[in-house]
Amino acid sequence: MTSTWKPKRDFGSILLGSSGERGLARRIRVQALLTSSLVVANLIGALCAIGLATVGIPLPSIFLPQLWWVHFIALPIYVFMAFVVGIGWGTYAVTRELKWATDNRAPTAAEARRFRRAPRTLVTLQALLWGGAVLTFTLMYGILEPDLIPKVFFVVAMSGAVVVAISQLLIEFSLRPVAAQVITAGYRPRRRGGIRTRTIVSWLVGSGIPLIGIILVMFFGTFRYETTKMDLFVGVIVLAVIALSTGLLLTILSSTSVTDPIRSVRTGMAAVADGDVDVDVAVYDGTELGDLQAGFNAMVGGLRERDHMRDIFGRHVGREVAAAALDSDPELGGAERTVGVVFVDVIGSTSLAAERTPSEVVEALNTFFSVIVRSVETHRGLVNKFEGDAVLAIFGAPISLDDSAAAALSSAREIAHRLTADVPYLSAGIGVSYGRVVAGNVGAIERFEYTVIGDPVNESARLSELAKRDPARPLASGRTLEAAGRAESRRWEEAETLTLRGRSEDTVVFAARIRDADTATDA
């Protein structure tokens, strides 16, 4: 089945492209997103540091004349080097390891391991650079002004923690397309904390550390420095604003990492509910949410396999029989049913096999059978068996029909007409009977088939032999015409009365009227 379900956002965001994107385009996209993510994270960290150092923690002041060289020489140089190393070199080194994705091939085990280390490498690099800033600037400011040590340490450490937390979430977001390729190749990442860890880190950085900062401001302002109420008020407000803004940002990023996989599964489930099981969602998350995505794909794969098996089963035994078998436990035996039976037998099959190659014979028979199957199914019958070059069709089992005799007669006339028009190189005798049969499963419990057994089956086969004298006119037994409605009965005429082979009683034989046989499709 061709899928009608096309996800607009395979990876949860239009920024990440589609699952069909490959090669250089994906590498450029990933590098651009990684670079942008780290730039944004570090800019947020820098703004936090500036806000805390100037007004968030007003005392002691960092604007001392002897510190000019730190402000205007050491700090710019360190920031420039941090951006070059942490963002430029870091993202280039990571994307260079993704050459396999550019080559449009699955990763090897070693490449998959290196990719799984990539987010941790970038985050660790940011942590090291900000950790280096903590030590460097705490020492620089502390040597010239020891009272600045607690302030500088807290300002840089808090800003660095914000950068690391935001970087972690943005890097995971940017690498979703490549993570999906790795997981699809069979290399599922080992979970490290999962959703709970993400949530705790987001709370700690977005709310916990700013709250600690507020406590420190109040402590140092009350007991160590002569600060005014306005200074304390401004400091608390700045820290509260930082807590609100960073907390909101981290909450949005963290919740997005949860809701995007859930949304993809929900969208896929909606498609399945609409009857489309040719659906797969991209698995890009290494936490429990990735298990949810993979579980959805496994479930849909099972549905596809079930539908495929149902389809194959239905093609072999008939869709009604397949549906009945799947809806109940298989049992041997059957029940008596009153059915119409049509038996169609090819004329001259031996000469056909002698004059044509086996492949040509099979092709001819398939065309012949397709005509019969379409007609039988149109009249709500069941093609029960293909017996070499013959066909047995049943009307009234396993699905009951109001007028199974009329359905069988109408189908027989249509088959005769269609064979003449569509398969002129093959002709067949068509016999129709009606009566009580046993319909059910015959065989052993390990292997059985659905069939019908009874006198009407034998009678229809004998009538088909007799009908080979004039393939254009199907033959039917008198009891079949008696059971059919008036509208169908008037299309048949009595032909003869005789004793069929293997039977002891005479059978009144009716033949389709020539005019009605030639216009069978209007029945």
KELO-436758 format. One record per residue: residue in one letter; x, y, z of N, C-alpha, C, CB in turn. Coordinates in steps of 0.1 Angstrom, whole numbers, plus 5000, padded with zeros to 4 digits. Glycine has a CB too. Example, Ala and Ser with C-alpha at 12.3 -4.5 7.8 and 13.67 -1.06 7.14 Angstrom:
REM KELO-436758
A513249435078512349555078513249675078511349555090;S512849785071513749895071512950005079514149945057;
REM end
This chain:
REM KELO-436758
M500849885000500050005000500950125000499050005012;T500550224992501350354991500850445002501250414978;S501850495010501450575021500950715017502650595031;T499950755023499450895021499850985033497950895020;W500650935042501051005054502451065052501050915067;K502551195051503851255049504051355060503951325035;P504951325070505151415081505851545077506051345092;K505251655082505851785078507151815086504851895081;R507251755098508551775106508951645111508251875117;D509851575103510251445107510951445121511251395097;F511751555123512551565136512051665146513951595132;G510851705144510151795154510351945151510751775167;S511051985140511252125137511552135122512352195146;I511052245116511352265102512852305100510452385097;L513452355111514952385110515752265108515352455123;L515352145111516152025110515951955097515751925121;G515052005088514951945075514051815076516251915069;S514151735065513351615064514251495065512451615051;S513651375067514451255067514951215054513551145072;G514451275043514951245029516251325026513951275019;E516551425034517751505031519051425035517751635039;R519951425026521251355028522451435023521151215021;G523551375025524851425019525251565025524651435005;L525851645016526451765020525451865025527151835008;A524151855020523151955025522951925040521851935017;R522851795044522651775058523851815067522351625060;R525051795062526251835069526251985071527551785062;I525952055061525952205062524852245072525752275048;R523752185071522652225080523052195095521352145077;V523652075097523952045111525052135116524451895111;Q526052165108527152255113526652395115528252265102;A525752445107525152575109524352575122524252615097;L523552475124522752465137523652455149521752345136;L524652375148525552355160526252495163526652255157;T526752555152527452685154526552785160528052735141;S525352795154524352895159523952865174523052895151;S523852735177523452695191524452735201523252545191;L525752715198526852755207526952905208528152685203;V526852975197526953115198525853175206526853175183;V524553125204523453175212523653145227522153105208;A524153015230524352975244525353065251524752835245;N526453095244527553175250527153315251528853155241;L526453365241525953505243525053525255525253555230;I524153425257523253435269524153425281522253315269;G525153345281526053335293526753465295527053225291;A527253535284527953655285526953765291528553705272;L525753765286524853865291524553845306523553855283;C524453715310524253695324525453745332524053535327;A526653715327527853765335527853915336529053715328;I527553985325527554125325526554185335527354185311;G525354125334524254175343524554145357522954105339;L525154035360525454005374526654085379525853855376;A527654105371528854175375528554325377529954155365;T527654385370527454525371526354565380527054575357;V525154505380524054545388523454435397522954605380;G523654305392523154195400523754185413523254065392;I525154195414525854185426526754315426526854055427;P526154425430526854555429528154575436525854665433;L528254515448529454535456530054395458529154605469;P531454395459532354505456532354535441533754485461;S532554655437532554705423533754645416532454855422;I533554615403534654565395535354675387534254455385;F534654795387535154905379536254985387534055005375;L537354915389538554975395539655015385539054885406;P540255125387541255175377542355065375541955305382;Q542854995385543954905384543554775376544454865397;L542254765373541754645366541554665351540454595372;W541954785346541654815332542254715322542254955329;W543454665325544054575316543354435316545554545320;V542654405327541854275327540654295318541454235341;H539954415320538754445312539054455297538154575317;F540054525294540254565280541254485272540654705279;I542054395279543054315272542854165275544454355277;A542854125287542853985291541453925287543153965305;L540353995291539053945289538653935274537954035296;P538954035266538654015251539453905245538854155244;I540653895249541553795243540953655246542953805247;Y540653635259540153505263538753475256539953505279;V537953575256536653555249536853515234535753675250;F537753585228537953555213538453415212538953665208;M539453375220540053245219538953135222541253235228;A538153165232537153075236536153045224536353115248;F535753155217534853145206535553065195534353285201;V536753095192537453025181537552875184538853085179;V538052845196538252705200536952635203539152695212;G536152695211534952625216533852615205534352695228;I533752715197532652715187533252675173531952845186;G534252745168534752725155535352585153535752825151;W536452565161537152435160536252315165538452435168;G535452345176534652235181533652185171533952285194;T532852275165531852225156532452165143530952345152;Y533552225139534252165127534752025130535452255123;A535352005142535851865145534651765146536551875159;V533551815151532351715152531851685138531351775161;T531551785130530951765117531951685108530551895111;R533251705110534251625102534051475105535651665106;E533651445117533451295120532151245114533351285135;L531351335107530151295101530251275086529051395104;K531451245081531751225067530851115061533251205064;W530651015070529850895065528450935061529850785076;A527951035069526551085065526651165052526051175076;T527751235049527851305036527951205025529051395037;D528551085028528750985017527450905015529850895021;N526450935023525150865021525250715024524550885007;R525850685035526050545039525750535054527450485035;A525550405058525350385072526650385079524650245074;P526650425092527950435099528350295103527750525111;T529750285105530250165111530050175126531750155107;A530450075133530250075148531150175154530649935154;A532450195149533350295154532850435151534750275148;E532250455140531750585136530550625145531350595122;A529650515148528550545156528950575171527650415157;R530050515175530550545189531050685189531650445193;R531850725179532350865179531150965178533250885167;F530150935171529051025170528351035184528050985160;R528150925191527550935204528351015214527350785210;R529651025212530551105220530551255216531951055220;A530051285204530051415199529351515208529551425185;P528151495212527451595221528251615234526051555224;R528651505240529451515253530751595251529751375258;T531351575239532651645236532451795235533251595223;L531351835228531151975227530752045240530052005216;V529851975248529452025261530652035270528351945267;T531451925270532651925279533652035275533351795278;L533752065262534552175257534052305263534652175242;Q532752325262532252455268532452465283530752465265;A532252355290532452345304533952375307532052215310;L534852325300536352345302536652495300537152255293;L536152555289536452695286535852785297535952725272;W534652755301534152845312534752815325532552825313;G535152685327535852655340537252725340536052505341;G537852725328539152795327538952945330539752775313;A537753005325537453145328537253165343536253185320;V536653075349536453085364537753095371535652965370;L538753005368540053005374540853135370540852885371;T540853155357541653265352541253405358541653275337;F539953435357539553565361539353585376538253605354;T539153475383539053475397540453515402538653345404;L541553455396542853485400543253625396543853385394;M542953665384543353795379542753905388542953815365;Y541453895390540753995398541153985413539253985397;G541353865417541653835432543053885435541553695435;I544053885426545353925429545354075432546353895418;L544554155424544554295425543554345436544254365412;E542454265437541354305447540754175453540254385440;P541354125464540853995470539353995473541653975482;D538754115476537354105479536454065467536954245484;L537054075455536354035443536253885440536954105431;I537053805448537153665445535753595446538053595455;P534953615457533653545457532753595446532953565470;K532753725443531853775433532253725419531853925433;V533453725415533853685402533653535401535353725400;F533953465411533853315410532353285408534353245423;F531453345416530053305414529453355401529253375425;V529853475396529353535384529753445372529853675381;V531053415371531453335359530953195360533053335359;A530953135372530552995374529052975370530752945388;M528253075375526853065372526553085357526053175380;S527253185351527053205337527553085329527853325332;G528653015333529152895326528152785328530452855332;A527452775339526552665341525352685332526052655356;V524952805330523852835321524252805307523452985321;V525452835303525952805289525952655287527352865287;V526452585297526552435295525152375294527352375307;A524252415302522952355302522252385289522052405314;I522252505284521652545272522352475260521652695269;S523652465260524352395250524052255249525952415252;Q523852185260523552045260522252025252523351995274;L521152105255519852085249519952125234518852165257;L520552235231520652275217521452185208521152415216;I522552125214523352035206522551905203524652005214;E521851855213521051735211519951765200520351695224;F519451885201518451925191519051925177517852065194;S520251995176520852005162521251875156522052095164;L521551775164522051645159521051545158523151595169;R519751585159518651485157518651405144517351555159;P518851475133518851405120519951295119519051505108;V521151325124522251235123521951125134523551295126;A521451155145521151055155520150955150520551125168;A519151005142518150915136518850815126517150995128;Q519850865118520650775110521350665117521550855101;V521950705128522750615137521850505143523550685148;I520650555148519750455154519150365144518650535162;T518850415132518250335121519250225117517950425109;A520550265118521650165114521750055125522950235112;G521050065136521049965146521949995158521549835140;Y522450115160523250155171522550245180524650225166;R521750175189520950255199521950305210519850165205;P521850435214522750485224522350435238522650635224;R523350425247523050385260522450505268524350325267;R521350485275520750605282521650635294519350565286;R521750765296522450825308521550925315523850895303;G520650865323519850955331518450975325520451085333;G518451005312517151015305516451145308516350905308;I515151145307514351255309514451315323512851225306;R514551235333514751285347515951375348514751175357;T517051335342518351415343518151545336519451335337;R517551545325517251675317516451765326516551645304;T515451715332514551795340515251855352513351725345;I516051775359516751815371517751925368517451705378;V518551905357519551995353518952135349520451945341;S517852125342517152245338516652325350515952215329;W516152255360515652325372516852385379514952235381;L517952305381519152345388519752475383520152235389;V519952475369520552585363519552705362521152555349;G518352675358517452785356516852845369516252735348;S516752765379516152815391517052805404514852745394;G517652685405518452665417519652755419518952525417;I520452775409521652855410521253005412522552845398;P520253065404519853195407519353215421518853245397;L518653115427518153135440519353135450517253015444;I520353055447521553065456522153195455522552955451;G522153255442522753395441521953495449522753425426;I520653485449519853575457520253565472518353555455;I520453445476520753425490522153485493520853275494;L523153465484524453525486524453675486525453475475;V523653735477523553875476522953935490522553925465;M521953865495521353915507522353895519520153835511;F523153785518524153755529525253865529524653615528;F525853875517527053975517526554115518527753955503;G525354145513524854285515524554315529523654305506;T524154215537523754245551524854235560522654135555;F525854145558526854125568528254165564526853975571;R528554185551529954215547530154355541530454115538;Y529154405534529354525527528154625531529354505512;E528554745531527554855534526754885521528254985540;T525654815520524854835508523554895512524554705501;T522954975503521655035506520554935502521555165498;K519354975507518254885503518054885488516954945510;M518354995482518155005467519154905460518355145462;D520354905465521354805459520854665461522754825466;L520354625473519854495475518654465466519454475489;F517754565465516554555457516954525442515654675458;V517854605437518254595423518954455421519254705419;G519854415430520554285429519554175428521454275440;V518554175438517554065438516754065425516654085450;I516354185420515554195408516354135396515154345405;V517554175395518454125384518553965384519854185384;L518853915396518853775397517553705395519353735411;A516453765399515153715396514853715381514053785404;V515253825375514953825360515853725353515353965354;I517053705357517853595351517253465354519353605357;A516753435366516153315369514953285361515753305384;L514153395359512853385351513253355336512053505352;S514153425331514453415317515253285314515353535312;T516253255321516953125318516153005322518253125326;G515353025333514452915336513452885326513752935350;L512852995320511852975310512452915297511253115306;L513652965293514352915282514652765283515652995279;L515252725295515652585297514352505298516452575310;T513252555304512052475304511452455290511052545313;I511552555282511052535268511852435261511052675261;L513252445262514052355255513952215260515552395256;S513852195273513652065279512352005275513752075294;S511252085276509952035273509852005258508852135277;T510552085249510452055235511151915232511252165227;S512251885239512851755237511951645241514151755245;V510951675250509951565254508751565244509551595268;T508251685241507051685233507251655219506351825235;D508351685213508551665199508451515196509951715194;P509151425203508951275200507551235203509951195209;I506951285213505551245216504651295205505051295229;R504851415200504051465189504151385176504351615186;S505451335173505551255161504851125163507051235159;V504851065174504150935176502650965176504550875190;R502151075181500751105181500251125166500451235189;T501051195158500751215144500751085137501751315138;G501650995140501650865134500450785138502950795137;M500050795150498950715155497650765148498750735170;A497550895145496450955138496350895124496451105138;A497550885118497550825104497150675105498950835098;V497550605115497150465116495650455119497950395128;A495150545127493650545129492850565117493350645140;D493450645107492850665094492950545085493350795088;G493650445089493850325081495150315073492750325071;D496050405075497350395068498350345078497750545064;V498750215075499750155084501150155078499450005086;D501350225066502650245060503250365066502550245045;V503450365079503950485086505050445095502750545095;D506150535095507250515104507650655109508450445098;V507950665122508450795127509950785128507750835141;A510650895127512050905129512450885143512651035123;V513350795146513750765160515050835162513950615163;Y515050945170516251025171516651055186516051165164;D515851005195516051035209516650915216514751075216;G517650935224518350835231517750795245519750865233;T516650865249516050835262514850745260515650965269;E514050745271512850655270511950705259512150665284;L512050825255511150875244511550805231511251025242;G512850775229513350705217512750565218514850695217;D512650505230512050375231510550375227512150315245;L509950495230508550505226508450515211507950635232;Q509250595204509250605190509550465183510250705185;A510550395188510950265183509750165185512250215189;G509150175197508050085200506850115191507550105214;F506550245187505550275178505850215164505350425176;N507050225160507450165147507350015147508950205143;A507649955158507549805159506049765159508149755172;M505249845165503849815165503249825151503049905175;V503549935144503049955131503649855121503450095126;G504949815124505449705116504649575117506949685119;G504249555130503449435132502049445125503249415147;L501549565125500249585118500449565103499649725121;R501549615098501749595083501949445080503049675079;E502649375089502849235087501549155088503949175097;R500749205098499449135099498549155087498749185112;D498549285082497749315070498249235058497749465067;H499649225057500149155046499849005046501749175046;M499948955058499548805060498048785057499948755074;R497248885062495848875060495548875045495048985067;D496248965038496048985023496448855016496849105018;I497648805020498148675013497248565016499548645018;F496748555029495848445033494548455026495648455049;G494048585024492848605017492948565002492348745018;R494148594996494348554982494348404980495648614977;H494848334990494948184989493548114992495948134999;V492848165002491648085006490348165003491748045020;G490448295000489348374998489248475010488048294997;R488848595008488848695019487848665029488648835013;E486648615025485648585035486048465044484348545028;V486648365038487148255046488248295055487648135037;A489148385050490248435058489748515070491248515050;A488748595068488148685078487448595089487148785073;A486748485084486148395094487148325102485148305086;A488248275095489248205103489948295113490248145093;L490248415110490948505119490048555130491448625111;D488748545128487848595139487448485149486548645133;S487848355146487448245155488648145155486148175150;D488548055165489547955166489347845155489547885180;P490447805149490247705138489747565144491547685131;E488847515137488247385141488047305128486947395149;L488247165130487847075119486347055118488646945120;G485847025106484446995105483747125100483846955118;G482447115098481747225093480247215096481847235078;A479447295089478047295091477347285078477647425099;E476047235078475347225066474847365061474047135068;R475047395049474647515043473947495029475847615041;T473047575026472447565012473147665004470847595013;V473747624993474647704985474347684970476047674988;G474747784962474847764948476247734944474347894941;V476447644935477847604931478047624916478047454935;V479147684912479547694898480847624896479647854894;F480847544886482147464883482447504868481947314884;V483747554866484147594853485447514850484547744853;D485347444838486447354834486847394820485947204835;V488147414818488747444805488547334795490247484806;I488347374783488247274772489547274764487047314762;G490047154762491347134755492547184762491147214742;S492647164775493847204782495047124778493547184797;T494846994774496046914770496646974757495546774767;S495847004747496347064735497047204738495347074724;L496447274747496947404751498347394756496047474761;A498547294765499947264770500847224760499847164782;A500347144750501247094739501647204729500546984732;E500847304727501047404717501847524722499847444711;R501847544735502447664741503547624752501347754748;T504347714754505347694765504747704778506547804764;P505347644789504747644802504447784807505647584812;S505347884804505048024808503848074801506348104805;E503648044788502548094781501248034786502648074766;V501347904790500147834795499747904809500447684798;V500747934817500447994830499848134828501648004839;E500348204819499848344816498448334811500748414806;A498148234802496748224797495848184808496748114785;L496248084816495348044827495148154837495947924834;N496148234840495948344849494948444844497248414852;T494948474831493948564825492548504826494348594810;F492548374823491248294824490648304838491448154820;F491548274848491048274862490648414867492148214871;S491348514862491048654867489648694863492048754862;V489248644851487848674846486848614856487648624832;I487148484860486248414868486148474882486648264869;V487348514888487448564901486648694902488848584906;R486848784892486148914892484648894892486548994880;S484148804883482748784882482148724895482348684871;V482848624901482348554913482348654925483248434917;E483348734926483348834937482348944935484748894938;T482048974922481049074920479649034925480949104905;H479448904924478148844928478248784943477748734919;R479248834950479448794964479648644967478248844972;G480348584957480648444959482048424963480448374946;L482448304965483848264969484448164959483748204983;V485548204954486348104946487048014955487348174936;N486547894956487047804967488247724963485947704970;K488347684950489447604946489847634931489147454947;F491147634928491647624915492147484913492747734912;E491547404906491847254904492547234891490647164906;G493847274890494447264877493947364868494347124871;D493147324858492547424848491047434851492847374834;A490547404863489147414866489047504879488547274868;V487847554880487547644891486247604898487447794887;L486247604911485047574919484647704927485247454929;A483447754925483047874931481747844939482747984921;I481647904951480447884960479748014963480947814973;F478448004963477648124967476748084978476748164954;G476948154990476148125001476948075013475048034998;A478248055012479148015022480548065020479147855024;P481248115030480848125044479848245046482048135053;I479748335036478848445038477448415032479348575031;S476448425040475048385036474548495026474148375048;L473848445016473248525006471748505006473848504992;D470948615003469548595002469048504991468848735001;D469748514980469348434968470648374962468548514958;S471248274968472448224963472348154950473048124974;A471148094947470948024934471048124923469647954934;A470348244925470348344914471648404912469348454918;A472448424924473848474922474648384915474348494936;A474548254917475348154910475048154895475248014915;L473748154892473248154878473748284870471748144877;S473548394877473948524870475448524868473548644879;S476248474878477748474877478148384865478348434890;A477448264864477848174853477548234839476948044854;R476448314838476248374825477248484822474848434825;E477648554832478648664830479948604827478748744843;I480348494834481648424831481648384816481848304840;A480648324811480548274797480748394788479248204794;H480048504791480248624782481648674783479148724786;R482148694795483548754796484648664790483748784811;L484548534791485548454786485548464770485248304790;T484348474764484348494750484948624746482848484745;A484748724753485248854750486748874753484448964756;D487148834765488448864770489448754768488348894785;V489048624767489948514766489448424754490048424779;P489448484742488948404730489648284727488848494718;Y490948274731491748154728491448034738493148184728;L490648064748490247954758488747954759490947984772;S488247834760486747814762486647714773486047764749;A485447714780485247634791483747594792485647704804;G483547474798482247434802481847484815482047274801;I480647534817480247594830478947524835480047744828;G479047464847477947404853477447464866478247254855;V476147474868475647534880474747444887474847664876;S474847434900473947344908473647414921474647214911;Y472747354929472247424941471747314950471047524938;G472047334963471547234973472247244986471547094967;R472047134994472647135008474047075007471747045017;V475047135013476347085014476847105028477347165004;V478047035031478747065044479847155040479246935051;A479847275046480947375044481747395057480247515040;G483047375056483847385067485347345064483347305079;N486047315075487547285074487647135073488247345086;V488447095063488646955061490146925060488046905048;G490646825067492046795067492446745081492946915063;A493646785085494146755099494246895106495546685099;I494346885119494447015127495647095124494346975142;E496747015119497947085116497847155102499146985116;R497047105093496947155080495547125074498047095071;F494747225072493447195066493047305057492447185078;E491947295050491447395041489947395041491947365026;Y489447515038488047535038487447485024487647685040;T486447405025485847345013484347315015486547225008;V483647275004482247225006482247085000481347324998;I481447005006481346865002479846835001482046765012;G479446774990478046744988477646714974477146854994;D476446674972475946634958475946754949474646574959;P475646874953475646984943477047004937475247114950;V478146984944479446994939479646894927480546974950;N479346774930479446674920478546704907479146534925;E477346744910476446774899476946884890475046814905;S477446994897477947104889479147064880478347224898;A480046974885481146924877480646844865482046834886;R479646764867479046684856478446774846478046574861;L477746874850477146964841478147044833476247064849;S479247074839480347144832480847064821481447194841;E480946934823481446844812480446844801481546694818;L479146844804478146844794478046974787476746814801;A478447084794478347214788479447244778478447324798;K480447154777481547174768481047154753482647074771;R479947104751479347094738479147234732478147004738;D478747324741478447464736478947554747476947484733;P480147594747480747674758480047804760482247704756;A479347864751478647984752477447984760478348044738;R476947854763475747844771475947754783474647774762;P476047824795476247744807475047664810476447844819;L475147544817474047454820473847464835474447314816;A472547444839472247444853471147334856471647584858;S471147284868470147184872468747254874470547104884;G467747164873466347214875466147274889465447114872;R466747204899466547254913467147394915467047154923;T468147424907468747554908467847664903470147564900;L467147634892466247724886464947744895465747684872;E464547634901463447634910463747734922463047494915;A464947734927465347814939465547954935466547754946;A465947984923466248124919464948204917467048124905;G465148334918464048424916463548424902464348564921;R462348484900461748484887462648564877460348554888;A463248674881464048764872465148684866464548884880;E465848594874466948514868466448394861467848474880;S465348334866464848204859464448224845463748154867;R463848344842463448364828464548384818462548494827;R465748394823466948394814467448264810468048474820;W466848154815467248024812466047944805467747944825;E466347844798465347764791465747614793465247794776;E464647524794464847384796465547324783463547314799;A466547244785467247194773467047044772468747214775;E467146964782466946824782466846764796468146754774;T466446634796466446564808467346434806465046524813;L468246414815469146294814469746254827470346324804;T470346144827471046094839472546124838470745934841;L473046214847474446244847475246134851474646374856;R476546134847477446024850477646024866478846044844;G477545894871477645874885476445894893478745964890;R475245924886474045954894472945854890473546104891;S472045824898470945724895469645794891470745644907;E469445924894468245984891468446084879467746064903;D467346104872467446204861467546344866466146184852;T468246424858468446564861467846644849469946594863;V466946734853466446834843467446944841465046894848;V467946954829469047044826468447174819470146984817;F468847284824468447414817469747484812467747514828;A469547554801470647624794470347774794470947564780;A471447854795471247994794470748034780472548074797;R469748124779469248164766470348234759468048254768;I470448214746471548274738471548424740471348244723;R470448494739470448634740470948684754469048694738;D470448614764470848654778472348614781469948584788;A472848514775474248474777475148584770474548334771;D474648634759475548734752475448874759475048744738;T474448894767474249024774474249004789473049094769;A475148914793475048874807475348984817476048764810;T476149084813476549184822475349284826477649264817;D474249274819473149354823472249294834472349394811;A472649174838471849104848471849164862472248954849;
REM end
